[in-house]
Amino acid sequence: MSNQEQNPVVVNPYVFAEAYKDAGPENTIILHKDFKLESLQGYQDHARRLKAQFDTIDAQSYFDYVLSRKAESSKFKSRTFINANNPEQQLIALTVLNFGTSESATSAGHRDDIAVLNLSKEPMLADFLSEVAKTWFKPNKFAEALEAYNGTLEMYGQSGEDIVTTGTIINTFRNLKIEATQTSETKSNSAYDSEQSDIEKFEAQATGGVVLPEYFYIKNPIYTGLEDQTVTFKVIMRQGKNEETGKPYAEFQLKPIALKYAYLKAAVSFQNLVREQLEGEDTYLGTIR
């Protein structure tokens, strides 16, 4: 072991920094690796500066907070970043209230006074999309599934050029009859007719001759606080025959059409909302780390 290792030289870090003051940029100091910084702010009557992160799912609370904080102090420049890259999962706006500028050392912000809006999806529509859409239902179960959301979502159907109310659709599927046919092709003009070679062909028709809807619509905001959007579903049917009883049956499904496009429209609506409410502030599309 060398003499230097046995008797290490102790150097005052401030003296060392002064001797090598040109080794780093302005306001840089060289410290020992075990240096520990202790903040005395907790012992003072008032905080030296605000350091906080406000998180909310409510758009109005977010805008109120950001604008009130801006009104309290304009010392540092703020910037808002809108993350709408994946609208099917989330829509987020983040405002750094003390972002600052690069003009000088005194105008640079600490970037730790932050407000975050993580917009929430409309719960009933989100539940409908996850629990009902893309699921196969027997007619009576299909009616029950729609009935669970009737009155909480604005829903209606369409058959040809005719608009069909949700109540009518529910009653139609609740009373739906399946009639087996032996003909080479079905007689119905319904959009549900299909060709099958190995089983009896059958026709799905409603009691009293009511025509089944071809399309189903929900008019509702996808995210809370955004404008209404119309989500379109194609009503599709698959048919078969019970192996034990030999009776024909039908199952129905709501297949979303252009759902991704609906989410993209929600993203645009979100961007416009943030920029409108924070008019005059610097806003950017993207994220910051």
Secondary structure, DSSP 8 states (H G I E B T S, - for coil): --HHHHS-----HHHHHHHTGGGS-TT-----TT------GGGSSS-SS--EEEEES-HHHHHHHHHHHHHH--SS--EEEEE-S-TTT--EEEEETT-B-SS-GGGB--S-EEEEEE--B-HHHHHHHHHTTT--B-HHHHHHHHHTTBTTBEEEEEETTEEEEHHHHHHHHHT-EEEEE-SSS----STT----SSS-EEEEE-GGG----SEEEEEE-SBTTS--EEEEEEEEEEEEE-TTT--EEEEEEEEEESHHHHHHHHHHHHHHHHHHHTTTSEEEES---
